[in-house]
Amino acid sequence: MKCWIGEELEGSDKGILTLFVSGITVQSSIILRVIKDTECKRIYLGAGRLDFCEVLNSKLLIDYCRNNDTQLIVETSLSALKYSFQNTKLFEDATQIIVRFDEDIINKIGEDDIIKIDTKTDVFLISKKNMINTDLQDLKCDMFITDKLVYDDKEGGFIS
């Protein structure tokens, strides 16, 4: 598990100070210990293009977000989406779910081509040129160069 703090640099929430969390197994107790001394009002699970499979003690995290006016953002790949909803409570309480299309084939879609989502009851369409675009030139090891690493299992835990 790895946590870092930085301003959101993608999408419509650019500029919001965010605690980004990456890891297959995510520990609520570590997230809460990290966020308590910050100005972060947003927790972003699934950062670093890594789908999480388990959130240990997710009720702690959900309660914290509710009681502290903190957004809970969950990112998952399209291929992992159907498994993600097995953690129903977390997804029900998420402020926003971001579905990531991370297949290289997407690069073959032209600016005027359309991405279609068909739910069997509705159809949603958007052209690539109408999407919010972020240049990833300053992204290194899953973090933007302005982000601050605050926890990393591989580095022995909390980083001051």
Residue pairs with C-beta under 8 A, 6 or more apart in sequence:
1 21
1 22
1 23
1 25
1 26
1 27
1 30
1 151
1 152
1 153
2 21
2 22
2 23
2 48
2 142
2 149
2 151
2 152
2 153
2 154
3 19
3 20
3 21
3 22
3 30
3 31
3 34
3 149
3 150
3 151
3 152
4 19
4 20
4 47
4 143
4 147
4 148
4 149
4 150
5 17
5 18
5 19
5 20
5 34
5 38
5 40
5 147
5 148
5 150
6 17
6 18
6 20
6 143
6 144
6 146
6 147
6 148
7 14
7 15
7 16
7 17
7 18
7 146
8 14
8 15
8 16
8 17
8 18
8 42
8 44
9 134
9 144
9 146
10 132
10 134
11 98
11 132
11 134
12 132
13 42
16 41
16 42
16 71
17 38
17 39
17 40
17 41
17 42
18 40
18 42
18 43
18 44
18 73
19 31
19 34
19 35
19 38
19 40
19 42
19 43
19 44
19 150
20 44
20 47
20 48
20 143
20 147
21 31
21 43
21 44
21 45
21 46
21 47
21 52
22 46
22 47
22 48
22 50
22 142
23 50
23 52
23 153
24 50
24 51
24 52
24 53
24 54
25 52
25 53
25 54
25 55
25 56
26 45
26 52
26 54
26 55
26 56
27 55
27 56
27 57
28 55
28 56
28 57
28 58
28 59
28 60
28 61
28 64
29 56
29 57
29 60
30 151
31 43
31 61
32 60
32 61
32 64
33 158
34 150
34 151
34 158
35 43
35 64
35 70
40 70
41 68
41 69
41 70
41 71
42 70
42 71
42 73
43 61
43 65
43 70
43 71
43 72
43 73
44 73
44 75
45 52
45 55
45 72
45 73
45 74
45 75
46 52
46 74
46 75
46 76
46 98
46 100
47 75
47 142
48 142
48 143
49 77
49 100
49 102
49 142
50 142
51 76
51 77
51 80
51 84
53 83
54 87
55 61
55 87
55 90
58 87
58 89
58 90
59 89
61 72
61 90
62 72
62 89
62 90
62 93
64 70
65 71
65 72
65 93
65 95
66 93
71 95
71 96
72 90
72 93
72 94
72 95
73 94
73 95
73 96
73 97
73 98
74 84
74 90
74 91
74 94
74 96
74 97
74 98
75 97
75 98
75 99
75 100
76 84
76 97
76 98
76 99
76 100
77 99
77 100
77 101
77 102
78 99
78 100
78 101
78 102
81 99
84 91
85 91
91 97
101 115
109 115
109 128
110 128
111 127
111 128
111 129
112 127
112 128
112 129
113 127
113 128
114 125
114 126
114 127
115 125
115 126
115 127
115 128
116 123
116 124
116 125
117 123
117 124
117 125
138 144
138 145
138 146
143 149
149 155
149 159
150 158
150 159
151 157
151 158
151 159
152 159
